[in-house]
């Protein structure tokens, strides 16, 4: 049996094979050819071995990965998958085999050009993918997705400021991931068929976190956005007769437990809610660190879950509250409890023909918890939450709870909420929508309200009109600060000029806008001033928790993201907000006499993608329009930096009338190889709000590979025929 690799003009892989298992193998292979370095980086992150080649800077993540037991949980999930769904287990194994074949082929002597120059720079040889590795990669990608460290922040805020602080700072904070998504039913389109569009917001990485791909075999033919390292298409797909997309539901499905631990001659014990000391699992692991001595980590797991903070002696630096037991916090998360990551949904999604098929597949979904929108060519629509959220006490959702007290156990799973369309439209942008009963912190409604308002401007929409919504830059949340500015009187000189310019600004965060730059400067100064107020002094030095949790605990980002709440609250701990706004106007005006700006928003609001290794020649990353609360959600951290590390990790428009009229784009390109023609060729389109056509006609593609099935033992490399002309033209 053979599989075929085709490419379109953008180097996007289009794969065809005789069955689903062979197709998974080809998908693994092409992902390794295009993104070998990315796959190796993700494998190490999932195993907690990144520091072995990235050095001590990666050690905090590796410690967390070991302590939270990512790899062991992935092994459990594979064993459970093999027991319940052996077909998916076989399909998963085929993908891993394909990855190993692709890595071996790409690294073969004489391969030119080098598929991933980072390997030579890091003195690293690609390692072997195990059958459970895709599960571990998925888990590592999403373990912090629900933002459980926010419970540590809420605990600190409530202790220092009182119970109202939890709600005051309840905004999607610095560590969360979001999305825009909207479904327009056939009654509101020019074709009479639905359109689904949106963009997932994540940390922008190079190579990108989504892979445009086309998967075809006799059972199905699907285009969509895959996660490199994971087979199939989980989040955004179009099968020609049904399409689906997701946004982060902002659900709370992970719990933190404060543990009382003690050492005994036999190991470690934890005090349970029954008042009895129970034996905890314990062992030590060694983490290799490039350029330094190896680091040892103690791995402890109680009946609640793995201990991710502290231990029997407390925090690493010995800090704990006077008179309190040593700090130890365990994490309970669904896959560790059930042995299920929801991969049983992946093949049924690929085989879906109607929304009812998507609905049934999503009943198998586990993590992360998403809001899903789907539509089919028969007029069916779907708007529901998918994923596993435990039923437990309200306190569990808010803060770490005491493991030794009864009443904090999990008691089954919530039913998945569902919703209908309003006026033929459904909009989800991480606000309090269908998932409201399942979460605590949600995004402000501004993005969702703005999308709904823009859609209301036309009675009928087409797929071609959707990119205009993707790139809308209106900042509704600016009103909170500008209302304070408008209320000021008695300003003179440069401060009065600055006030006038701010009030004349159109509230669009465009890269070439001087008004947006002034607003951002005033906003940042106000955030820093509020953070320095004595009222918040108790939050300036968070506990010495592990470094991976610190973004959730830092005061300046928390105030930056909650600024609208802080400015509109009836009272703010005695802080004189009008005086603070007046002071920052005078401060900024002193830097910009007569309100004349020194530049535009795009001068400081620039793309700052994450890379495992910095490039040998730094890129001149582009200026960006947008902001955190814009539909064009390019997130700076007010008060800290105007650089945008988060933004649209992809954009898509799924047309149910004609799939070939669908569009998609990613921030960089289909290839993860620096220097490839397809490494950054989509960046200009992404910046402009343009999208790439989705090609479904095989006659419009160039065949690059014929991949023959391997013979003999698992992992033996198959033969390959290569179209050298295609390779040269695509640069893949």
Secondary structure by P-SEA (a helix, b strand, c coil): cbbbbbbccccbbbbbcccaaaaaaaaaaaaaaacaaaaaaaaaaaaccccccccccaaaaaaaaaaaaaaaaaaaaaaaaaaccaaaaaaaaaaaaaaaaaaaaaaccccccccccccccccccbbbbccaaaaaaaaaacccccccaaaaaaaaaaacccccccccccccccccccbbbbbbccccccccbbbbbbbbbccccccccccccccccccccccccccccccccccccccccccccccccccccbbbbbcccccccccbbbbccccbbbbbbbbbbbbbbccccbbbbbbbbcccccccccccccccccccccccccbbbbbbccccccccccccaaaaaaacccaaaaaaaaccccccccccccccccbbbbbbbbbbbbbccccccccccccccccccccccccbbbbbbcccbbbbccccccccccccccccaaaaaaaaaaaaccccccccaaaaaacccccccaaaaaaaaaaccccccaaaaaaaaaaacccccccccaaaaaaaaaaaaaaaaaaacccccccccccccccccccccccaaaaaaaaaaaaacccccccaaaaaaaaaaaaaaaacccccccccccccbbbbbbbcccccccccbbbbcccccccccccccccccccccccccbbbbbbccccccccccccccccccccccccccaaaaaaacbbbbbccccccccccccccccccccccbbbbbbaaaaaaaacc
